């Protein structure tokens, strides 16, 4: 049985710039650092793996691997974003903090079951801070929200569109 998320890992351009954003701006403690000199396949490398702790004991992690090509690009929200839960007062405070710090800051977006604000980190990733609304638990309950039926309708419509194009 999968118990919970331990960490999600992403590439970073620069470990110190990444630390300044995740620890200095967001307030996530740098909890661990691994220096990797050799991969499990025996390839020599100079890679730094850092871990930032979330309130539930899980981590966001980053690899700085200058000897391995990676195309950093500004991500679109639909392509990649990292959503972190906060309470409503923190959401308001972080919105003001982001604007005051000159960090690209968007929001507040009302998604019905959550309110969200968005930042862009030094690597181009979209970071979403989200606060649950009173509708959250009902909206996320698969016993009553029709999630499976909505997915089945989506899949059937997509197949019909694909068939009509062929």
N, CA, C and O of each residue as an XYZ file, in Angstrom:
664
protein
N       0.840     -1.180      0.000
C       0.000      0.000      0.000
C       0.889      1.249      0.000
O       1.836      1.347      0.781
N       0.577      2.190     -0.875
C       1.294      3.460     -0.880
C       0.759      4.300      0.271
O      -0.447      4.525      0.375
N       1.653      4.761      1.131
C       1.243      5.484      2.341
C       1.112      6.979      2.119
O       0.111      7.577      2.514
N       2.107      7.591      1.495
C       2.062      9.026      1.238
C       3.252      9.390      0.375
O       4.100      8.546      0.086
N       3.314     10.618     -0.026
C       4.432     11.108     -0.819
C       5.650     11.307      0.073
O       5.546     11.945      1.121
N       6.788     10.780     -0.317
C       8.032     11.077      0.397
C       8.655     12.337     -0.198
O       8.896     13.305      0.523
N       8.920     12.335     -1.511
C       9.417     13.553     -2.157
C       9.117     13.536     -3.644
O       8.985     12.477     -4.258
N       9.015     14.711     -4.202
C       9.015     14.930     -5.640
C      10.327     15.608     -5.947
O      10.745     16.496     -5.204
N      11.000     15.213     -7.034
C      12.295     15.787     -7.370
C      12.257     16.438     -8.744
O      11.620     15.937     -9.670
N      12.946     17.554     -8.856
C      13.004     18.357    -10.064
C      14.446     18.783    -10.293
O      15.249     18.776     -9.359
N      14.782     19.151    -11.515
C      16.099     19.713    -11.785
C      16.108     21.174    -11.368
O      15.073     21.840    -11.384
N      17.280     21.669    -10.995
C      17.429     23.090    -10.708
C      18.678     23.620    -11.391
O      19.634     22.884    -11.633
N      18.651     24.915    -11.698
C      19.792     25.562    -12.341
C      20.931     25.764    -11.361
O      22.098     25.531    -11.676
N      20.563     26.207    -10.156
C      21.546     26.599     -9.157
C      20.967     26.298     -7.779
O      19.899     26.802     -7.431
N      21.660     25.488     -6.999
C      21.134     25.059     -5.700
C      20.966     26.211     -4.726
O      20.025     26.204     -3.932
N      21.835     27.183     -4.761
C      21.718     28.310     -3.827
C      20.555     29.217     -4.205
O      19.827     29.675     -3.324
N      20.362     29.488     -5.500
C      19.191     30.276     -5.913
C      17.903     29.551     -5.534
O      16.937     30.167     -5.084
N      17.907     28.248     -5.722
C      16.743     27.442     -5.376
C      16.502     27.496     -3.870
O      15.358     27.616     -3.434
N      17.564     27.408     -3.073
C      17.428     27.504     -1.612
C      16.855     28.855     -1.202
O      15.989     28.923     -0.329
N      17.324     29.913     -1.815
C      16.820     31.252     -1.465
C      15.309     31.344     -1.684
O      14.603     31.977     -0.899
N      14.817     30.716     -2.748
C      13.383     30.757     -3.012
C      12.616     29.846     -2.053
O      11.683     30.291     -1.385
N      13.008     28.574     -1.983
C      12.224     27.606     -1.207
C      12.386     27.786      0.299
O      11.415     27.641      1.041
N      13.570     28.092      0.756
C      13.783     28.294      2.190
C      13.580     29.760      2.554
O      12.839     30.073      3.486
N      14.236     30.656      1.822
C      14.183     32.070      2.166
C      12.830     32.717      1.929
O      12.353     33.480      2.769
N      12.203     32.419      0.787
C      10.916     33.038      0.466
C       9.738     32.209      0.975
O       8.886     32.729      1.696
N       9.677     30.917      0.607
C       8.534     30.089      1.011
C       8.609     29.624      2.457
O       7.575     29.328      3.055
N       9.799     29.552      3.033
C       9.934     29.137      4.423
C      10.055     27.639      4.631
O       9.834     27.151      5.740
N      10.404     26.896      3.578
C      10.611     25.444      3.710
C      12.063     25.197      4.113
O      12.985     25.663      3.442
N      12.261     24.481      5.184
C      13.611     24.245      5.696
C      14.394     23.305      4.781
O      13.882     22.274      4.345
N      15.647     23.679      4.497
C      16.560     22.771      3.827
C      16.852     21.653      4.817
O      17.511     21.877      5.832
N      16.362     20.446      4.524
C      16.425     19.350      5.490
C      17.523     18.349      5.182
O      17.979     17.643      6.082
N      17.955     18.270      3.939
C      18.970     17.285      3.588
C      19.656     17.642      2.300
O      19.084     18.294      1.426
N      20.904     17.201      2.194
C      21.704     17.434      0.993
C      22.554     16.199      0.737
O      23.230     15.702      1.638
N      22.515     15.712     -0.485
C      23.353     14.585     -0.888
C      24.280     15.039     -2.009
O      23.822     15.590     -3.011
N      25.571     14.812     -1.846
C      26.519     15.045     -2.929
C      26.710     13.719     -3.639
O      27.116     12.733     -3.024
N      26.422     13.694     -4.919
C      26.507     12.469     -5.706
C      27.738     12.572     -6.599
O      27.819     13.443     -7.466
N      28.683     11.681     -6.381
C      29.941     11.675     -7.146
C      29.935     10.613     -8.235
O      30.685     10.696     -9.208
N      29.069      9.604     -8.055
C      28.998      8.515     -9.023
C      27.572      7.996     -9.053
O      26.954      7.774     -8.012
N      27.055      7.806    -10.272
C      25.696      7.279    -10.400
C      25.700      5.786    -10.088
O      26.763      5.170    -10.007
N      24.530      5.211     -9.915
C      24.416      3.773     -9.627
C      24.946      2.934    -10.791
O      25.295      1.768    -10.609
N      25.005      3.531    -11.991
C      25.554      2.810    -13.147
C      27.064      2.987    -13.273
O      27.674      2.467    -14.206
N      27.680      3.731    -12.322
C      29.123      3.897    -12.322
C      29.635      5.122    -13.050
O      30.846      5.312    -13.161
N      28.721      5.970    -13.557
C      29.138      7.186    -14.256
C      29.563      8.234    -13.239
O      28.850      8.484    -12.267
N      30.719      8.847    -13.457
C      31.197      9.924    -12.592
C      30.321     11.150    -12.813
O      29.940     11.449    -13.945
N      30.005     11.851    -11.747
C      29.152     13.035    -11.834
C      29.479     13.981    -10.691
O      30.102     13.591     -9.703
N      29.065     15.190    -10.834
C      29.108     16.191     -9.756
C      27.689     16.715     -9.631
O      27.328     17.692    -10.288
N      26.886     16.081     -8.798
C      25.469     16.418     -8.664
C      25.151     16.674     -7.200
O      25.642     15.975     -6.314
N      24.326     17.683     -6.958
C      23.862     17.980     -5.606
C      22.353     17.749     -5.562
O      21.613     18.252     -6.408
N      21.910     16.986     -4.570
C      20.488     16.658     -4.396
C      20.056     17.279     -3.072
O      20.567     16.908     -2.015
N      19.110     18.231     -3.127
C      18.661     18.925     -1.916
C      17.196     18.608     -1.643
O      16.419     18.341     -2.561
N      16.834     18.642     -0.355
C      15.475     18.304      0.095
C      14.949     19.411      1.002
O      15.624     19.822      1.945
N      13.736     19.892      0.710
C      13.075     20.933      1.504
C      11.835     20.323      2.132
O      10.985     19.769      1.435
N      11.732     20.428      3.463
C      10.669     19.737      4.195
C       9.378     20.533      4.239
O       9.363     21.732      4.520
N       8.288     19.820      3.951
C       6.939     20.366      4.079
C       6.402     20.026      5.460
O       6.973     19.190      6.161
N       5.324     20.657      5.850
C       4.751     20.487      7.174
C       4.294     19.081      7.505
O       4.184     18.736      8.681
N       4.023     18.256      6.494
C       3.567     16.883      6.752
C       4.709     15.878      6.777
O       4.469     14.676      6.895
N       5.958     16.356      6.666
C       7.109     15.461      6.687
C       7.531     14.975      5.312
O       8.490     14.211      5.204
N       6.844     15.394      4.258
C       7.282     15.073      2.895
C       8.244     16.169      2.427
O       8.472     17.146      3.141
N       8.803     16.002      1.230
C       9.846     16.911      0.773
C       9.666     17.281     -0.688
O       9.156     16.494     -1.487
N      10.094     18.496     -1.025
C      10.375     18.872     -2.407
C      11.878     18.746     -2.550
O      12.627     19.214     -1.694
N      12.321     18.121     -3.621
C      13.748     17.873     -3.795
C      14.195     18.391     -5.156
O      13.401     18.505     -6.089
N      15.482     18.699     -5.246
C      16.050     19.253     -6.477
C      17.402     18.627     -6.747
O      18.153     18.308     -5.826
N      17.701     18.457     -8.025
C      19.006     18.000     -8.481
C      19.674     19.140     -9.241
O      19.119     19.645    -10.217
N      20.859     19.545     -8.800
C      21.698     20.407     -9.626
C      22.750     19.488    -10.234
O      23.614     18.960     -9.535
N      22.659     19.308    -11.548
C      23.542     18.373    -12.264
C      24.127     19.084    -13.477
O      23.681     18.866    -14.604
N      25.130     19.940    -13.248
C      25.664     20.746    -14.345
C      26.284     19.933    -15.481
O      26.411     20.434    -16.598
N      26.668     18.693    -15.212
C      27.292     17.875    -16.248
C      26.273     17.085    -17.080
O      26.652     16.292    -17.942
N      24.991     17.304    -16.818
C      23.935     16.606    -17.557
C      23.026     17.637    -18.215
O      22.410     18.442    -17.517
N      22.930     17.630    -19.544
C      22.092     18.628    -20.222
C      20.642     18.552    -19.765
O      20.098     17.472    -19.536
N      20.036     19.714    -19.641
C      18.621     19.794    -19.280
C      18.099     21.109    -19.825
O      18.732     22.149    -19.643
N      16.952     21.079    -20.491
C      16.380     22.289    -21.054
C      15.432     22.930    -20.046
O      14.293     22.493    -19.879
N      15.918     23.964    -19.382
C      15.054     24.718    -18.485
C      14.195     25.630    -19.337
O      14.683     26.257    -20.277
N      12.924     25.704    -19.009
C      12.033     26.612    -19.711
C      10.964     27.072    -18.736
O      10.682     26.412    -17.736
N      10.388     28.196    -19.043
C       9.266     28.683    -18.249
C       8.098     27.737    -18.500
O       7.660     27.564    -19.637
N       7.605     27.132    -17.437
C       6.542     26.139    -17.552
C       5.167     26.803    -17.574
O       4.941     27.798    -16.885
N       4.263     26.253    -18.359
C       2.861     26.665    -18.311
C       2.212     25.902    -17.161
O       2.590     24.768    -16.870
N       1.241     26.526    -16.515
C       0.563     25.891    -15.385
C       0.067     24.485    -15.717
O       0.135     23.593    -14.871
N      -0.433     24.276    -16.939
C      -0.982     22.973    -17.310
C       0.109     21.933    -17.518
O      -0.149     20.734    -17.417
N       1.332     22.386    -17.809
C       2.426     21.447    -18.061
C       3.069     20.971    -16.773
O       3.361     19.784    -16.623
N       3.289     21.876    -15.854
C       3.937     21.514    -14.607
C       3.683     22.619    -13.594
O       4.022     23.779    -13.827
N       3.094     22.254    -12.487
C       3.043     23.174    -11.353
C       3.033     22.356    -10.072
O       2.579     21.212    -10.037
N       3.544     22.975     -9.033
C       3.651     22.324     -7.732
C       2.705     23.074     -6.804
O       2.904     24.260     -6.542
N       1.681     22.393     -6.307
C       0.678     23.028     -5.449
C       0.931     22.630     -3.999
O       1.005     21.448     -3.664
N       1.059     23.636     -3.156
C       1.327     23.439     -1.731
C       0.189     24.051     -0.927
O      -0.234     25.175     -1.198
N      -0.305     23.313      0.062
C      -1.447     23.782      0.856
C      -1.009     24.704      1.985
O      -0.040     24.434      2.694
N      -1.750     25.803      2.132
C      -1.571     26.750      3.237
C      -2.954     27.105      3.766
O      -3.964     26.704      3.188
N      -3.004     27.861      4.873
C      -4.294     28.346      5.347
C      -4.583     29.708      4.695
O      -3.702     30.304      4.075
N      -5.810     30.187      4.840
C      -6.232     31.422      4.172
C      -5.401     32.641      4.585
O      -5.021     33.418      3.709
N      -5.098     32.850      5.874
C      -4.267     34.004      6.221
C      -2.865     33.942      5.584
O      -2.329     34.961      5.149
N      -2.286     32.744      5.536
C      -0.969     32.596      4.911
C      -1.056     32.903      3.419
O      -0.142     33.503      2.854
N      -2.142     32.497      2.786
C      -2.325     32.781      1.361
C      -2.290     34.288      1.115
O      -1.598     34.758      0.212
N      -3.033     35.039      1.915
C      -3.043     36.507      1.774
C      -1.661     37.097      2.045
O      -1.200     37.971      1.310
N      -1.000     36.617      3.103
C       0.327     37.136      3.451
C       1.348     36.850      2.350
O       2.165     37.711      2.022
N       1.304     35.649      1.783
C       2.275     35.276      0.754
C       2.022     36.026     -0.554
O       2.962     36.307     -1.297
N       0.765     36.349     -0.838
C       0.462     37.158     -2.015
C       1.149     38.512     -1.891
O       1.808     38.969     -2.824
N       0.994     39.144     -0.741
C       1.633     40.439     -0.513
C       3.155     40.306     -0.495
O       3.853     41.163     -1.038
N       3.672     39.259      0.111
C       5.117     39.043      0.189
C       5.726     38.866     -1.205
O       6.785     39.419     -1.500
N       5.057     38.099     -2.049
C       5.548     37.883     -3.410
C       5.594     39.170     -4.204
O       6.577     39.448     -4.890
N       4.535     39.955     -4.113
C       4.496     41.229     -4.840
C       5.574     42.171     -4.319
O       6.252     42.836     -5.102
N       5.734     42.231     -2.988
C       6.740     43.105     -2.386
C       8.157     42.673     -2.768
O       9.045     43.517     -2.892
N       8.374     41.390     -2.952
C       9.699     40.869     -3.294
C       9.998     40.968     -4.789
O      11.112     40.670     -5.220
N       9.018     41.380     -5.572
C       9.225     41.486     -7.012
C       9.231     40.146     -7.727
O       9.742     40.034     -8.841
N       8.663     39.126     -7.087
C       8.554     37.795     -7.693
C       7.282     37.768     -8.527
O       6.259     38.312     -8.111
N       7.333     37.138     -9.708
C       6.123     37.001    -10.512
C       5.043     36.354     -9.648
O       5.201     35.222     -9.190
N       3.947     37.076     -9.429
C       2.897     36.665     -8.502
C       1.541     36.848     -9.173
O       1.251     37.924     -9.696
N       0.705     35.806     -9.164
C      -0.640     35.876     -9.732
C      -1.650     35.369     -8.721
O      -1.339     34.521     -7.884
N      -2.853     35.893     -8.809
C      -3.934     35.398     -7.954
C      -4.569     36.542     -7.199
O      -4.140     37.689     -7.318
N      -5.522     36.253     -6.475
C      -6.084     35.007     -5.989
C      -7.077     34.466     -7.027
O      -7.940     35.196     -7.516
N      -6.939     33.172     -7.354
C      -7.867     32.492     -8.243
C      -8.814     31.649     -7.395
O      -8.384     30.869     -6.545
N     -10.112     31.823     -7.645
C     -11.139     31.066     -6.928
C     -11.529     29.868     -7.784
O     -12.198     30.024     -8.806
N     -11.115     28.672     -7.372
C     -11.435     27.442     -8.089
C     -12.653     26.740     -7.477
O     -12.948     25.594     -7.817
N     -13.359     27.430     -6.576
C     -14.540     26.851     -5.936
C     -14.175     26.067     -4.693
O     -14.619     26.405     -3.596
N     -13.384     25.041     -4.844
C     -13.011     24.209     -3.696
C     -11.685     24.636     -3.060
O     -11.364     24.226     -1.945
N     -10.912     25.471     -3.784
C      -9.665     26.047     -3.273
C      -9.502     27.464     -3.817
O     -10.046     27.808     -4.867
N      -8.749     28.269     -3.091
C      -8.286     29.574     -3.564
C      -6.786     29.461     -3.740
O      -6.103     28.896     -2.886
N      -6.260     29.993     -4.845
C      -4.855     29.785     -5.173
C      -4.161     31.066     -5.594
O      -4.765     31.966     -6.177
N      -2.857     31.122     -5.278
C      -1.961     32.138     -5.810
C      -0.786     31.402     -6.445
O      -0.519     30.240     -6.140
N      -0.091     32.107     -7.334
C       0.947     31.454     -8.125
C       2.204     32.315     -8.157
O       2.143     33.540     -8.261
N       3.342     31.635     -8.065
C       4.656     32.257     -8.193
C       5.436     31.480     -9.244
O       5.053     30.375     -9.627
N       6.531     32.068     -9.704
C       7.452     31.330    -10.556
C       8.780     31.255     -9.821
O       9.307     32.275     -9.376
N       9.324     30.040     -9.691
C      10.591     29.864     -8.984
C      11.769     30.166     -9.929
O      11.546     30.407    -11.115
N      13.007     30.158     -9.432
C      14.151     30.506    -10.279
C      14.424     29.513    -11.409
O      15.233     29.794    -12.293
N      13.766     28.369    -11.392
C      13.970     27.351    -12.423
C      12.898     27.385    -13.508
O      12.963     26.616    -14.468
N      11.907     28.274    -13.361
C      10.819     28.381    -14.322
C       9.572     27.616    -13.935
O       8.579     27.643    -14.661
N       9.609     26.922    -12.779
C       8.454     26.141    -12.343
C       7.401     27.042    -11.704
O       7.731     28.023    -11.037
N       6.129     26.696    -11.915
C       5.027     27.412    -11.289
C       4.778     26.780     -9.923
O       4.593     25.569     -9.808
N       4.776     27.620     -8.893
C       4.481     27.191     -7.529
C       3.123     27.774     -7.156
O       2.933     28.990     -7.175
N       2.194     26.908     -6.820
C       0.843     27.307     -6.422
C       0.725     27.124     -4.916
O       1.031     26.057     -4.385
N       0.282     28.170     -4.236
C      -0.120     28.033     -2.838
C      -1.627     28.020     -2.843
O      -2.257     28.852     -3.496
N      -2.214     27.082     -2.121
C      -3.645     26.890     -2.184
C      -4.236     26.728     -0.782
O      -3.666     26.050      0.074
N      -5.374     27.355     -0.570
C      -6.103     27.247      0.696
C      -7.468     26.615      0.409
O      -8.186     27.052     -0.491
N      -7.809     25.600      1.170
C      -9.092     24.918      0.990
C     -10.239     25.855      1.349
O     -10.120     26.691      2.245
N     -11.365     25.699      0.627
C     -12.603     26.386      0.988
C     -13.504     25.374      1.699
O     -13.155     24.201      1.834
N     -14.664     25.846      2.150
C     -15.625     24.957      2.814
C     -16.126     23.874      1.865
O     -16.602     22.836      2.324
N     -16.033     24.087      0.559
C     -16.490     23.124     -0.444
C     -15.470     22.032     -0.735
O     -15.788     21.070     -1.435
N     -14.253     22.158     -0.215
C     -13.157     21.269     -0.607
C     -13.474     19.785     -0.438
O     -13.387     19.023     -1.401
N     -13.833     19.375      0.752
C     -13.998     17.939      1.016
C     -15.109     17.326      0.169
O     -14.979     16.198     -0.305
N     -16.192     18.060     -0.023
C     -17.294     17.569     -0.857
C     -16.836     17.464     -2.312
O     -17.126     16.478     -2.988
N     -16.130     18.468     -2.782
C     -15.666     18.483     -4.172
C     -14.664     17.372     -4.458
O     -14.573     16.902     -5.592
N     -13.919     16.951     -3.458
C     -12.879     15.936     -3.650
C     -13.303     14.544     -3.176
O     -12.460     13.657     -3.042
N     -14.589     14.344     -2.923
C     -15.084     13.049     -2.455
C     -15.550     12.219     -3.654
O     -16.606     12.505     -4.217
N     -14.782     11.194     -4.057
C     -15.162     10.409     -5.236
C     -16.461      9.631     -5.069
O     -17.036      9.174     -6.057
N     -16.925      9.476     -3.847
C     -18.191      8.763     -3.628
C     -19.384      9.595     -4.097
O     -20.443      9.046     -4.402
N     -19.214     10.928     -4.155
C     -20.344     11.785     -4.504
C     -20.060     12.788     -5.625
O     -20.992     13.422     -6.121
N     -18.807     12.948     -6.035
C     -18.497     14.015     -6.992
C     -18.524     13.583     -8.456
O     -18.367     14.421     -9.343
N     -18.720     12.303     -8.724
C     -18.824     11.828    -10.103
C     -17.511     11.846    -10.871
O     -17.522     11.922    -12.099
N     -16.388     11.778    -10.181
C     -15.089     11.866    -10.852
C     -14.919     10.790    -11.926
O     -14.497     11.094    -13.042
N     -15.236      9.562    -11.606
C     -15.060      8.463    -12.576
C     -15.975      8.668    -13.779
O     -15.543      8.475    -14.915
N     -17.232      9.056    -13.555
C     -18.164      9.275    -14.659
C     -17.695     10.421    -15.548
O     -17.808     10.332    -16.771
N     -17.171     11.494    -14.960
C     -16.655     12.620    -15.756
C     -15.482     12.185    -16.614
O     -15.383     12.582    -17.775
N     -14.583     11.366    -16.052
C     -13.460     10.851    -16.824
C     -13.955      9.973    -17.966
O     -13.443     10.071    -19.081
N     -14.937      9.123    -17.711
C     -15.477      8.243    -18.755
C     -16.120      9.065    -19.876
O     -15.933      8.744    -21.050
N     -16.879     10.129    -19.538
C     -17.481     11.005    -20.554
C     -16.396     11.682    -21.375
O     -16.493     11.753    -22.600
N     -15.353     12.182    -20.700
C     -14.236     12.855    -21.380
C     -13.587     11.893    -22.386
O     -13.361     12.252    -23.542
N     -13.296     10.683    -21.936
C     -12.624      9.692    -22.777
C     -13.486      9.332    -23.981
O     -12.972      9.241    -25.096
N     -14.775      9.127    -23.781
C     -15.682      8.794    -24.879
C     -15.760      9.944    -25.886
O     -15.725      9.712    -27.095
N     -15.864     11.173    -25.399
C     -15.930     12.336    -26.298
C     -14.632     12.482    -27.080
O     -14.655     12.804    -28.268
N     -13.509     12.248    -26.424
C     -12.210     12.335    -27.100
C     -12.118     11.275    -28.197
O     -11.620     11.553    -29.288
N     -12.594     10.069    -27.916
C     -12.572      9.004    -28.920
C     -13.476      9.344    -30.101
O     -13.128      9.058    -31.246
N     -14.646      9.959    -29.831
C     -15.538     10.363    -30.925
C     -14.891     11.440    -31.776
O     -14.976     11.398    -33.004
N     -14.241     12.409    -31.131
C     -13.556     13.486    -31.878
C     -12.450     12.892    -32.753
O     -12.296     13.268    -33.915
N     -11.692     11.974    -32.189
C     -10.595     11.341    -32.916
C     -11.119     10.546    -34.111
O     -10.530     10.583    -35.191
N     -12.222      9.830    -33.917
C     -12.811      9.023    -34.990
C     -13.351      9.908    -36.101
O     -13.275      9.538    -37.273
N     -13.899     11.073    -35.756
C     -14.464     11.954    -36.772
C     -13.386     12.664    -37.581
O     -13.655     13.116    -38.694
N     -12.191     12.771    -37.054
C     -11.076     13.392    -37.754
C     -10.442     12.396    -38.734
O      -9.905     12.791    -39.769
N     -10.508     11.122    -38.401
C      -9.854     10.084    -39.220
C     -10.530      9.859    -40.529
O     -10.091      9.020    -41.315
